[in-house]
Amino acid sequence: MKNIKKVLFVCTGNSCRSQIAEGILKQKSNQIFDVFSAGSHPSRVHPNAIKIMEEVGVDISHHTSNHIDEYLKDGIDIIITVCDNAYKACPVFPGNVKRIHWSIKDPFRDWDEDPSHLKNFRKTRIELENRINKFLTEAGSI
């Protein structure tokens, strides 16, 4: 039986970047990873994150915003921080955990669902998708 690695995406609010990344990796990884997301100060999933993921056929509407401490004892293998604040706030996880840091610009402007803000979210989705594609290409060496 193949050992499935657990990947945790972390940002501050667990409302945008980490949620988008979780959705993308779940879709692209063909179940070779168990994928989660969390925040140092979780809030809720942003409606615009849900909308821009629906545009590419990924449903994250059922995702919840969770605190990073909830995953400390879950045997996480890879932590990917997607913002500088989360990188600084991320606790040390037990075991041999690979840490990766991506400094991704926050698309968050407000909690409203203003269509003019979707452009920022789409840019974030594209950047995360590019980084995740590279991550999957390199996954054999992880």
Long-range contacts (C-beta under 8 A, 24 or more apart in sequence): 2-32, 4-31, 4-32, 4-33, 4-34, 5-32, 5-33, 5-34, 5-77, 5-78, 5-142, 6-33, 6-34, 6-35, 6-36, 6-74, 6-75, 6-76, 6-77, 6-78, 7-33, 7-34, 7-35, 7-36, 7-76, 7-77, 7-78, 7-79, 7-80, 8-36, 8-37, 8-38, 8-68, 8-71, 8-76, 8-78, 8-79, 8-80, 9-35, 9-36, 9-37, 9-38, 9-80, 9-81, 9-82, 10-37, 10-38, 10-39, 10-40, 10-68, 10-79, 10-80, 10-81, 10-82, 10-86, 10-90, 11-37, 11-39, 11-40, 11-81, 11-82, 11-83, 11-85, 11-86, 11-104, 11-106, 12-39, 12-40, 12-41, 12-83, 12-85, 12-86, 12-89, 13-39, 13-41, 13-42, 13-43, 13-65, 13-108, 14-38, 14-39, 14-42, 14-43, 14-45, 14-65, 14-66, 14-67, 15-39, 15-42, 15-43, 15-44, 15-45, 15-46, 15-49, 15-65, 15-108, 16-46, 16-48, 16-49, 16-106, 16-107, 16-108, 16-121, 16-124, 17-82, 17-83, 17-104, 17-106, 17-107, 17-124, 17-128, 18-82, 18-86, 19-45, 19-46, 19-49, 19-60, 19-63, 19-65, 20-49, 20-52, 20-53, 20-60, 20-121, 20-124, 20-125, 20-128, 21-80, 21-82, 21-128, 21-132, 22-60, 22-63, 23-53, 23-58, 23-59, 23-60, 23-63, 24-53, 24-58, 24-125, 24-128, 24-129, 24-132, 25-132, 25-135, 25-136, 26-58, 27-57, 27-58, 28-132, 28-133, 28-136, 29-136, 32-139, 33-78, 36-66, 36-71, 36-74, 36-76, 37-63, 37-66, 38-66, 38-67, 38-68, 38-70, 38-71, 39-65, 39-66, 39-67, 39-68, 39-86, 40-67, 40-68, 40-85, 40-86, 40-89, 40-90, 42-66, 42-67, 46-108, 46-111, 46-121, 47-111, 47-113, 48-107, 48-113, 48-117, 48-118, 48-121, 49-107, 49-121, 51-113, 51-118, 51-121, 52-118, 52-121, 52-122, 52-125, 53-125, 55-122, 56-125, 78-142, 80-135, 82-128, 98-142, 100-135, 102-128, 102-131, 104-128, 104-131
